[in-house]
Amino acid sequence: MKLKINKTTDNILMLYIMNISQIVLPLVVLPYLARVLSIASYGVVSYVKSIMVYSMLVIQFGFLLSGTKEVVEARNSKEKLGKVVGKITQAKLILSIPAFLILVILIFLIKILRQNPLFTVLMFIPSFLDIFIFEYLFRGLEKMNIVTIRYLISKSFSVICTFIFIKGDNQLLLIPIFDILGSFIAVLWGYQEFKKLNIKIIWDKLINVTEALKESSLYFFSDISSTAFNALNTVCIGIFLSAKEVAFWGLILQFILAVDGLYRPLKDGVYPEMIKKRDLRLLVKVTAIFLPVVLIGCSITFFGSYWILYIVGGKKYTAASYLVKASVPLLFLLFLNSLSSWPLLGAIGKVREVTFSIVIGSIVQVIGLLILIITNHMSLFLVMVLRTISELCMLIIRLIYFNKFKNLYNKKSIAIN
């Protein structure tokens, strides 16, 4: 048991290094871009990145979770692992076609995309290259050191190039170009590590690829539903509010995603171990350790909202400090929901229940947005409040399911309740 816990701890540690890097590197670039780009151009960058979330989700189609689960189950057979990688790669290549076609349609329909078509198309390419990174494989094999090192190298390259070459709005197209080059580095690095595992990709029949899509669809609908909490908000703000408000929202959303990124290693690191052991004591231990840290962080965010925006974006963004304060309840709920999703319910096979909770939260979000639009009350503050209400609904549903299915956990761990 000690060995297992140590392996899980190591996995969580590597996930934390990667996710802290995912937070720190953008936050290093963010103040720079906010200063060298106009508010309108920064709004374009934020908006297009939000659209790319949808493209990435369509191509990934939940395979980061379902693929990780399959790899865990097939880890003792290189042949089975080769088949898993083969059919998932085929599925993602197929999915990239509708993802790109949808993007082209959006370019014609949405003004801010129509004004920046080349920038938008270039931003799609890193999403396509993600097909050949095989992150689910390394996660399932609990080799997060590979994923972490690869990310650090590829993203550091992009960050360094940004500081050297981007000096104003005229270099806007260089942003996706550097991301593309960084993705190529990640693909090449991942391929070398893949070869060391001595796994050969085995292409599968179309019927098996279709079955893989069907099995992963619940994870996909879970992921695509959750985007209603972030990307859909940005899309609606971009349509009904000004470019300046898009920039404000984009900056604060980056802050929220950064905090959420700190929670993600807990979820991703504990998830494989929970699949194998279904031991609630691990989740209780993680919660007890990190909950005080989260509460301290929320307090710092509330009382230091002005200075957070001043440091990250400069004085021109401090007018939105009220939104940072309004985000504090959301930041707390994100922590609870990160542990109540796949580690708590997904590990006992309740994928439908996790998906249902996110779908209900998304429906609340979409209905709320429609009400704001119809009543002409769309504002950044009300969108933030709505986002928090949706997250709360999701948590309540998950706790109800946990109480219903807690008998499925390890009986010794149930004693802690």
C-alpha positions in Angstrom: 0.0 0.0 0.0 2.9 2.3 0.8 4.4 1.8 -2.6 1.1 2.6 -4.3 0.6 5.8 -2.3 4.2 6.9 -3.1 3.5 6.3 -6.8 0.3 8.2 -6.6 2.1 11.0 -4.8 4.9 11.1 -7.4 2.2 11.3 -10.1 0.4 14.2 -8.3 3.8 15.9 -7.9 4.6 15.8 -11.6 1.0 16.9 -12.4 1.5 19.9 -10.1 4.8 20.8 -11.7 3.1 20.7 -15.1 0.0 22.6 -14.0 1.9 25.2 -12.1 3.9 25.6 -15.3 0.6 25.9 -17.2 -0.3 28.7 -14.8 3.1 30.5 -14.4 4.1 30.5 -18.1 0.8 32.2 -19.3 0.9 34.6 -16.4 4.5 35.5 -17.3 3.3 36.3 -20.9 -0.1 37.8 -19.9 1.2 41.1 -18.4 3.5 41.5 -21.4 0.7 41.0 -24.0 -1.7 43.1 -22.0 0.8 46.0 -22.3 2.2 45.7 -25.8 -1.2 44.9 -27.4 -4.2 47.2 -27.5 -7.2 46.2 -25.4 -9.1 45.4 -28.7 -6.3 43.1 -29.9 -6.0 41.4 -26.5 -9.8 40.9 -26.7 -9.3 39.1 -30.1 -6.7 36.8 -28.6 -8.9 35.9 -25.6 -12.0 35.4 -27.8 -10.3 33.2 -30.3 -8.7 31.1 -27.6 -12.1 30.6 -26.1 -13.4 29.3 -29.5 -10.4 27.0 -29.7 -11.6 25.3 -26.5 -14.5 23.9 -28.4 -12.3 22.7 -31.3 -10.0 21.0 -28.8 -12.9 19.3 -27.0 -14.3 18.0 -30.2 -10.9 16.5 -31.2 -10.2 15.1 -27.8 -13.8 13.8 -27.4 -13.2 12.8 -23.8 -10.3 10.4 -24.7 -8.1 12.0 -22.1 -10.3 10.3 -19.5 -11.6 7.3 -21.3 -8.2 6.7 -22.9 -6.5 6.9 -19.5 -8.9 4.3 -18.2 -8.3 2.0 -21.1 -4.5 2.3 -20.7 -4.8 1.5 -17.0 -6.7 -1.6 -17.8 -4.4 -2.7 -20.7 -1.1 -1.6 -19.2 0.3 -5.2 -18.9 0.0 -5.9 -22.6 1.9 -3.9 -25.2 -0.3 -5.3 -27.9 -3.4 -4.0 -26.2 -1.8 -0.7 -25.6 -0.9 -0.4 -29.3 -4.6 -1.1 -30.2 -5.8 1.5 -27.7 -3.4 4.2 -29.2 -4.3 3.2 -32.7 -8.1 3.4 -32.5 -8.0 6.6 -30.5 -5.6 8.2 -33.0 -8.0 7.2 -35.8 -11.0 8.5 -34.0 -9.3 11.9 -33.4 -8.3 12.2 -37.0 -11.9 11.7 -38.0 -13.1 14.2 -35.5 -10.7 16.9 -36.7 -12.7 17.2 -39.9 -16.0 18.4 -38.4 -14.1 20.5 -35.8 -12.4 22.4 -38.6 -15.7 22.7 -40.7 -17.5 24.1 -37.7 -14.7 26.7 -37.2 -15.0 27.8 -40.8 -18.8 28.3 -40.3 -18.2 30.3 -37.1 -15.7 32.6 -39.0 -18.5 33.6 -41.4 -21.1 34.0 -38.6 -19.2 35.9 -35.9 -17.8 39.4 -36.6 -14.7 39.2 -34.4 -13.6 36.0 -36.1 -14.6 37.2 -39.6 -12.3 40.2 -39.1 -9.4 37.9 -38.1 -9.8 34.7 -40.3 -6.1 33.8 -40.7 -5.4 34.3 -37.0 -8.3 32.0 -36.2 -7.3 29.2 -38.6 -3.7 29.3 -37.3 -4.9 29.0 -33.8 -6.7 25.7 -34.8 -3.4 23.9 -35.8 -2.1 23.2 -32.2 -5.5 21.6 -31.5 -4.9 19.3 -34.5 -1.4 18.5 -33.5 -2.6 17.4 -30.1 -3.8 14.2 -31.8 -0.2 13.0 -31.9 0.9 13.8 -28.3 -0.7 10.7 -26.7 -1.1 12.3 -23.2 -3.7 9.8 -22.2 -1.1 7.0 -22.7 1.5 8.5 -20.3 -1.2 9.4 -17.8 -2.5 5.9 -17.7 1.0 4.5 -17.4 1.6 7.0 -14.6 4.6 8.5 -16.4 3.6 12.1 -15.9 7.3 13.1 -15.9 7.2 12.6 -19.7 4.2 14.9 -20.1 5.6 17.5 -17.7 9.0 17.8 -19.3 7.5 17.9 -22.8 5.2 20.6 -21.8 7.9 22.7 -20.1 10.2 22.5 -23.2 7.5 23.3 -25.8 5.8 26.1 -23.9 9.0 27.7 -22.8 10.0 28.0 -26.4 6.7 29.7 -27.2 7.1 32.1 -24.2 10.7 33.1 -25.1 9.7 33.8 -28.7 6.8 35.9 -27.5 9.1 38.2 -25.5 11.6 38.5 -28.2 9.4 39.1 -31.3 6.0 40.4 -30.2 6.1 44.2 -29.8 2.6 45.3 -30.8 -0.6 44.6 -32.8 1.4 44.2 -36.0 2.9 40.9 -34.7 -0.5 39.4 -33.7 -0.1 36.5 -36.1 3.1 35.5 -34.5 1.2 34.3 -31.4 -0.4 31.2 -33.1 2.8 30.6 -35.1 4.8 30.2 -31.9 2.1 27.9 -30.5 2.3 25.8 -33.6 6.1 25.5 -33.3 5.8 24.6 -29.7 3.3 21.9 -30.5 5.7 20.5 -33.1 8.3 20.3 -30.4 5.9 18.5 -28.1 5.0 16.0 -30.8 8.6 15.2 -31.6 9.5 14.8 -28.0 6.5 12.6 -27.3 7.3 10.4 -30.3 10.8 9.7 -28.9 9.4 8.7 -25.5 6.7 6.6 -27.2 9.4 4.7 -29.1 11.2 3.9 -25.8 8.1 2.2 -24.5 8.4 -0.3 -27.4 4.7 0.0 -28.2 3.7 -0.3 -31.9 0.5 1.5 -33.0 -2.0 -1.0 -34.3 -4.6 0.5 -36.6 -8.1 -0.9 -35.9 -11.2 -1.6 -37.9 -13.7 1.3 -38.4 -16.3 -0.5 -36.4 -14.0 -0.7 -33.4 -13.1 3.0 -33.8 -16.8 3.8 -33.8 -17.2 1.8 -30.7 -14.4 3.7 -29.0 -16.2 7.0 -30.0 -19.4 5.6 -28.5 -17.7 4.6 -25.2 -16.0 8.0 -24.9 -19.1 10.0 -25.8 -20.2 10.3 -22.2 -16.8 11.8 -21.2 -17.1 14.1 -24.2 -20.6 15.3 -23.3 -19.3 15.9 -19.8 -16.4 18.0 -21.2 -18.4 19.9 -23.8 -21.1 20.6 -21.3 -18.6 22.1 -18.9 -17.4 24.6 -21.5 -20.8 26.3 -21.1 -19.2 27.6 -17.9 -16.3 29.3 -19.6 -16.1 29.4 -23.4 -19.8 30.0 -24.0 -19.8 32.9 -21.5 -17.0 34.5 -23.5 -18.7 33.8 -26.8 -21.9 35.6 -25.6 -19.9 38.4 -24.1 -18.1 38.9 -27.4 -21.5 39.1 -29.2 -23.4 41.3 -26.9 -20.8 43.4 -25.1 -17.9 45.6 -26.1 -14.4 44.5 -27.1 -13.1 46.2 -23.9 -15.4 44.1 -21.8 -14.3 41.0 -23.7 -10.7 41.9 -22.7 -11.7 42.4 -19.0 -13.5 39.1 -19.0 -10.7 37.3 -20.8 -8.1 38.5 -18.3 -10.2 37.5 -15.3 -11.1 34.2 -16.9 -7.3 33.5 -17.3 -7.0 34.0 -13.5 -9.9 31.7 -12.8 -8.5 29.0 -15.1 -5.1 29.4 -13.5 -6.6 28.7 -10.0 -8.6 25.8 -11.5 -5.3 24.6 -12.9 -4.0 24.3 -9.4 -6.8 21.9 -8.6 -6.5 19.8 -11.6 -3.4 17.8 -10.5 -5.3 16.6 -7.5 -8.1 15.2 -9.7 -5.8 13.8 -12.4 -3.3 12.3 -9.9 -5.8 10.7 -7.6 -8.1 9.4 -10.4 -6.0 6.3 -11.6 -5.5 5.2 -8.0 -9.2 5.6 -7.2 -10.0 3.4 -10.2 -7.9 0.7 -8.8 -8.6 1.0 -5.0 -11.9 2.9 -4.6 -10.5 4.1 -1.3 -12.2 7.2 0.1 -9.5 7.7 2.6 -7.2 9.0 -0.1 -9.7 11.7 -1.1 -10.3 12.6 2.5 -6.6 13.0 3.1 -6.1 15.2 0.0 -9.1 17.4 1.0 -7.9 17.8 4.5 -4.5 18.9 3.4 -5.5 21.3 0.7 -8.8 22.9 2.0 -7.0 25.3 4.4 -4.7 26.4 1.5 -7.7 27.0 -0.7 -9.5 29.1 2.0 -6.3 31.2 2.5 -6.0 31.7 -1.3 -9.7 32.8 -1.5 -9.1 35.4 1.2 -6.0 36.8 -0.5 -8.0 37.0 -3.8 -10.9 38.9 -2.3 -8.8 41.5 -0.4 -6.1 41.8 -3.0 -8.2 41.9 -6.1 -7.0 45.4 -7.2 -3.4 44.5 -6.9 -3.8 41.2 -8.7 -5.2 42.9 -11.8 -2.6 45.7 -11.5 0.3 43.2 -11.5 -1.2 40.9 -14.1 -2.7 43.4 -16.6 -1.7 46.9 -15.6 -3.7 49.9 -14.4 -6.0 49.9 -17.4 -7.5 46.6 -16.1 -8.0 47.5 -12.4 -11.5 48.8 -13.1 -12.6 45.1 -13.2 -11.3 44.3 -9.7 -14.9 43.9 -8.6 -15.2 40.9 -10.8 -12.2 39.3 -9.1 -14.0 39.7 -5.8 -17.2 38.2 -7.2 -15.2 35.2 -8.4 -14.2 34.0 -4.9 -17.2 31.8 -4.2 -16.7 30.2 -7.7 -13.0 29.5 -6.9 -14.0 27.7 -3.7 -16.7 25.6 -5.5 -14.2 24.7 -8.3 -12.0 23.0 -5.7 -14.9 20.9 -4.3 -16.1 19.9 -7.7 -12.6 18.9 -8.9 -12.6 16.1 -6.3 -16.3 15.2 -6.6 -16.1 14.5 -10.3 -14.0 11.7 -11.7 -12.0 10.8 -8.6 -15.2 10.4 -6.5 -17.9 9.3 -8.9 -16.0 8.4 -12.1 -13.8 6.0 -10.2 -16.8 3.8 -9.3 -18.1 3.8 -12.9 -20.7 6.5 -12.5 -19.7 8.3 -15.7 -23.3 9.0 -16.6 -23.9 10.6 -13.2 -20.9 12.9 -13.5 -22.0 13.8 -17.0 -25.6 14.4 -15.8 -24.4 16.8 -13.1 -22.4 18.8 -15.7 -25.3 18.8 -18.2 -27.7 20.2 -15.5 -25.2 22.8 -14.5 -24.8 23.7 -18.2 -28.5 23.9 -18.7 -28.8 26.3 -15.8 -26.0 28.4 -17.3 -27.5 28.5 -20.8 -31.0 29.3 -19.5 -29.5 32.1 -17.4 -27.6 33.5 -20.3 -30.8 33.5 -22.4 -32.7 35.3 -19.7 -29.9 38.0 -19.4 -29.9 38.4 -23.2 -33.7 38.6 -23.6 -34.2 41.0 -20.6 -31.2 43.1 -21.8 -29.4 42.6 -18.5 -26.2 41.1 -19.9 -23.3 42.3 -17.7 -19.9 40.8 -16.6 -21.0 40.8 -12.9 -24.3 38.9 -13.6 -22.5 36.4 -15.8 -20.1 35.7 -13.0 -22.9 35.2 -10.5 -24.6 32.9 -13.0 -21.4 30.9 -13.4 -21.2 30.4 -9.6 -24.8 29.3 -9.3 -24.2 26.7 -12.1 -21.2 25.3 -10.2 -23.2 25.0 -7.0 -26.0 23.1 -8.8 -23.4 20.7 -10.1 -21.8 20.1 -6.7 -25.2 19.4 -5.0 -26.1 16.8 -7.6 -22.8 15.0 -7.2 -23.1 14.9 -3.4 -26.6 13.4 -3.8 -25.2 10.7 -6.1 -22.3 10.0 -3.7 -24.7 9.4 -0.8 -26.7 7.0 -3.1 -23.7 5.0 -4.3 -21.3 5.1 -1.4 -21.7 1.4 -0.9 -19.6 0.8 -4.0 -16.4 2.1 -2.4 -14.0 0.0 -0.5 -15.8 -1.2 2.7 -12.9 -0.3 5.0 -12.8 3.3 3.6 -16.6 3.6 4.2 -15.9 3.4 7.9 -14.5 6.9 7.8 -18.0 8.2 7.2 
